[in-house]
Amino acid sequence: MKRLRWPSWMPIDPYILLLLGTVGLAALLPARGTGADVASGASTGAVAFLFFLYGARLSTREAMDGVRHWRLHVTVLACTFVVFPLLGLASRGLVPVFLTDPLYQGLLFLTLVPSTIQSSIAFTSIARGNVPAAICAGSFSSLVGIVVTPLLAAALLGGGGGGFSADSVVKIVLQLLVPFLAGQLLRRWIGGFVARHKKVLGLVDRGSILLVVYTAFSEGMVQGIWHQVSPARLAGLLAVEAVLLAVMLGLTWYGAKGLGFGRQDRIAIQFAGSKKSLAAGLPMASVLFGAQASLAVLPLMVFHQMQLMVCAVIAKRRSHDPEAVSPEEPAAPARTAVGTGSRSA
């Protein structure tokens, strides 16, 4: 039986449609009372398991091999955790003309989360960039983000970060960092199993994210948060995030050139340094923002889809660059990778 494939001409990631469907379900049938407690508990367990899988998947040897290209990784980390947050802070001046304060908090939060892994690798591969560097850069960013993102949130969001407090740091450690380290420790015994069943486990981590989204948006509906967002505000958010993405794509490409990186490294830096992870950001937001998480993650969800669509176009064009093809190697046909990025979000 021939397996059905998502049409290559469809610009929307199918996983985004599932996310939107989950938001719609939470709007129509939000979890309340005992159901909300059950959903919250299941979401907590799912997030812990999700980060356990991240730890089990990350090859320590691969990570250590990538340290040799330290200049590239430092550049990506600087883009992710320095340049992005600075642009997020600068966007404070857009309140209240383009953004409400809660949307600004969500926008600032998205600038603090780590980069993606799979989608960065996929786009780098299509554009004929440095794939090993993209693998290591994305993995390092995710690992560093487990510690750095909560610290940045404490420093920059402060009291505006919903339920953020010292207790949130403890929750981050117990819910995200401890399972991740447990996965790393057990990788020796379960790494092979995880590698052999990566497609099935991929469904598990996607399902975990959907559960987090349902729980967060259910809380938002019960709290009446969505009455704070108007179509005009959503349009303003789209415009602001389009500018943010354009600025980061330009800075990572031309900035890497100014630092002396070659074409393949510049491609890896652009795709790893300009994107943000939905998979890492959603669980962190659920811990940091509590009942306000539904509104806080809206900017991240919008930015995620926008970055996939734009980067798919850029990767396809980069694959046709004359310098992308060596004399002895014919050009491979470019493929659209919008659907590949949803695994890592």
N, C-alpha and C positions, 0 to 999 in steps of 0.2 A: 504493500500500500504506500503510495507516494505521500510523503509528509508535506503538509501545507506550510507555505512560507509567507511571511509578511511581504506585501507588494513593495518592491524597491522604490516605486515612485511615490509612495505614501510618506509625507514629510514628518508625520508624528510618530514618535516612538510608541509601540503598542503598550509598553509598560506604563507610559504616561497616561494612556487611556484607562488602564486599570486603576491607576492612582486617582484619576478624576472620577471614575466610577465609584471608588471607595469613598471619596469625599461626598458624592451624591448620596450614597447609602447612609453615611453618617448624618447628612442633612435631613433625610426622610425618616430614618430609624436610628436616632442616636441612642447609645447605651446609657441607661439611667439606673440609679439605685444599685441593686445587687448585680445587675448586668454590667454596670460600669465598673464595679469592683472586680468582677471576673475578667473583664476585658483588660483592665489595668494590670492585674496580676499576670495574665497571659502575655501581655505586651512586654512586661519587665523580663519574664523568662525568655521570650523570643529574642529580645535584644541581647541578653547575656549569651544565648546560644549563637547568635549572629556573630558576635565578637570572638567567641570561642572558635568558630569556623575560620574567621580571619586569621587568628593566631596559628591554626593548624595548616592553613594554606601557605603562609609566608615562609619561603625557604630561607633559612638563616645563611646558608652558603651563598645563595644568590645575592642576598643583601650585602654580605661581606665583600663579595667580588665587585659589587657596584661602588663600594667606597673609593676605589681607585680613581673614579671619575668625580672627585669631590667638588670640583669647581662647578660642574653642571648641577649637582644636587643642591649645593648651597644657593645657587641662583634660583632654582625652582622653589626651595623653601623660603627664600627671601621674597619672591613674588607672592607666594601663598600666605605667609604669615606676617609680612611687613608691608609690602606695597598695597595689597588688597585691603587690609585694615585701615591704612592711611586714607585710601579712597573712600572707605566706608565712613570714617570720621568726617571727611570733607563734605559728605552728602548731608550732614546735619543742617547745612544751610538751606536745604531744599524743603525743610519743614517750616511752616505748614502749607506752602504753596503747592508742592507736588506730592508730598507724603504726609501722612498723619504720624504722630509720634510712635504708635505701635508698629506701623509699617517700617518706619525708620529703624526701630529696634531689630526687626526681622531682617532688614537689609544689612545692618551692621553685623548681625550674627552670621549671615551667609558669607561675609568676607572673612570670617574667622575659622571656618571649617576647612579640613584638609582637601587636597586634590583627589581626583578620581584615579582609579587604577586601570580597569579593563578598557574603558573608552579612550583613555590617553594612549594606551598601547595600540588599540585598534586603529585610531586615527594616525598615529605615528607610523604604523606599518603601511597603511594605505599610501601615505605621503612619501614613503621610502626614507624615513628618518632613522634615528638611532633607537631601535626597539629595546635592546637590553638596558639602555639608559632610561627609557620611559618606564620600563618595568620597575627598576630600582627607585626612580624618582617618585613614582606613584606609591610604592610600598613605604618608602621613607616618610613621605608626607602623611600617609594614613597613620603610621606608627607614632610620629611626632605629634600629630593632631590629637591623639588620645590624651596627651598631657597638656599640650600648649593651648588647644582650643578652650578648655575650661578656665585656664589661667588668664587668657586674653579676655574671656567673657567676664571674669571677675574684675579685671582692671578697667575694661571699656564699657561694659553694660551696667555694672554696679547694681544699684537698686532698681534700675529700669528694666532689668532682665527677668521680670516676672518673679518666680520663686527662687532666684539665685541666692545662695548663701553658702556658708561653710559646710552645711549639711549636704548641699548639692555636690561639693567636691568629693565628699565621702561616697555619695551615691555613684558618681562617675567612676571612682576607683573600684567600687564593688561590682557595679553593673557592666562596666566596659573594660577596664584595665585588667582586673583579676581574671575574667574569662579569657581575655586575649593571651595573657601570660600562661594560663593553663593550657591553651591550645598549642602554644610554642613548646611547652614542656612535654606534652604528649605527642607532638608531631612525629617523633621517632617511631612511635607505634601505630599511629593512625594516619600519618601523612599519605601513605600509599592508598588507603581506603578512600580518603578525601579526594585524591587525584583521580581515582578510578570512577568515582561517582560524582564528579563535579557538576554534571548537568542536573542531577536530582537534588543535590545540595544547593545548587543555584536557585532552584524553585523554593527551597526552604528559606533562603535569605531574602528572596523577593517577597515571599509570604509574610516574613517577619516585618518587613517595611510596611506592607499593606496593613498589617494589624496595628502598627504604631500610628499610622495615618488615621485609621478608623477611630482609635482611642482618643487621639489628640483632637480630631475634628468633632467627635461626639461631645467631649468636654466643652469645646468652643460653642457648640450649639446650645448646650444646657445653660452655659454662662451668658448666652446672647451676644457673643463677641462679633458675629458677622453683621450685626446692625451698624457696626462702626465703619464698614467698608462700602464705598459707593463705586459705581462704574467709572466715574471720573478719576477716583483715586487709583483704581486698578490700571487705568490707562496711563496715569502718571508714573506708576510703578514700572510698567512695561518700558516706557521711554527712558527712565533712569537706568534700568538694568541693561537696556540696549547700549547706552553710552558707556556704562561700566565695562561690559564685555568688549566693546570696540577698543576702549582704552587699554585694557589688559592684553588683548591680542596684538595690538600695535607695540606696546612696551616690551612684551616677551620676544617678539620677532626682531624688531630693530635694536632693542637693548642688548639682546644676545649677540647680534652682529657687532655692535660697538664694543662688546667685551671680548671679541676675537674668536667666537665659536664658529665652527664650520656649519654647512647647510644641514647635515643630518642632526647635529646636536641642537641647532636652532629649532628644528621641527619638534624634537622631543621637549625642549624648554617651552615652546609656544603651547603645545597641547597639554602638558602637565602643569604649567604655571598659570594657565588662564581659566582653568575649570574648577568647579567645586563639587564635592561628593554629596549627593542626596542620601546615599546609604549610611554614611557616617554622620551627616548633619541631623537627620530626623531623630535617631535615638538620643543624641545629645540634647536636642531641643526639648524632647519630652521630659528629660531630667531637669534641665535648666529652667524651663519656662512654666512647667506645670500646666495649669488650666489655660494659660495664654499661648500654649504651644501651637495651636491651630493657626492663629494669626501670624505667629513668629516664623513658621515654616513656609508660609505662602510665598514670600520673595525667593526662597531657595528652590521651591518647586518650579516657579516660573523661570528662574535663571537656568535651572537644569535643562529644561526642554529647549530653551533658547540656545544654550551653548552646544547642545547636540546637533541641532539643525545647522547652525552656522559653521561649526567645526567640520561637519560632514562635507559641506561645500568646499571649504578651504582645503581639506585633505585631498579631495578629488582633483582639485586644480593643481595642488603641489605635485601630485603624482605624474602630471603631464609636463612638469618643468624639464627643459632640456638637460640640466645637470643632474636630474633624478635618475637617469639611465646611464649606466656605464657602457663603454663601447662593446664589451663582450656579453652584455646581458640585455635582452630585449625587454621593452616595457611590458609589465603585466597589466591587464585591464583593471581599471579602477572600479572599486565597489563602494556603494553607499553603506555607511556604517552607523546610520542613525540608530538602528535597533540594537547595536552591540553595546552601547554605552549604558544601558539600563542596569546591567548586572552590578557594575560598580557604583552606578549613580554618580 
